[in-house]
Amino acid sequence: MSASANRLRDEIAACRLCADRFAATKTAHAPRPVPWFAGGARILVCGQAPGMRVHKAGRPFFDPSGDRLRDWMGIDADRFYDLSRVAVLPMAFCFPGYDARGADLPPPRLCAEVWHGRVMAALGEVPLTLLIGGYAQAWHLGPAARGGVTATVAGWRTHAPRVFPLPHPSWRNSAWLKRNPWFDDELLPALRARVQEVLP
């Protein structure tokens, strides 16, 4: 890891900009940013925000969603958590908390506004970027994501081979996967082939 990326990781880990916001949620938790990146990474995973399990573990995608994502990519946990190979840049580095009904709150936009540009600059050129879910797709693709997640993912060939938009790998999206068999049949083989091309 470069010294500048290392300093930036430490700076993000110490961020407490959203302390008051998180204290006011149902979970009333303290910030725990989960920065996971290094200069020179070959794959950039842009997701939404850590869930409660990741908040507790301090490691991104350390949950069943991560298991499914790694299956989609065709790699094991050792390769996924190798900072020289994979960087993770969520729209918010902290778990946003739950609302009064127990649903995940959206990632605070402030996090991306403060940190995204700096992290992207520290990463430099990345051969493959995965955009997971609507928040990441809207941020990185702009007008090209206005049709929503299904339309954006269905149009993956427009962005490949450097960018692959994906649905969130949550178990809650299992019904979506059944309704859209082209995702398994067409997108995933292309994604796995591209992952193998870019990873050392």
Secondary structure, 3 states (H helix, E strand, C coil): CCHHHHHHHHHHHCCCCCHHHHHCCCCCCCCCCCCECCCCCCEEEECCCCCHHHHHHCCCCCCHHHHHHHHHHCCCHHHHCCCCCEEECCCCCCCCCECCCCCECCCCHHHHHHHHHHHHHHHCCCCEEEEEHHHHHHHHHHHHHCCCHHHHHHCHHHCCCCEEEECCCCHHHHHHHHHCCHHHHHHHHHHHHHHHHHCC
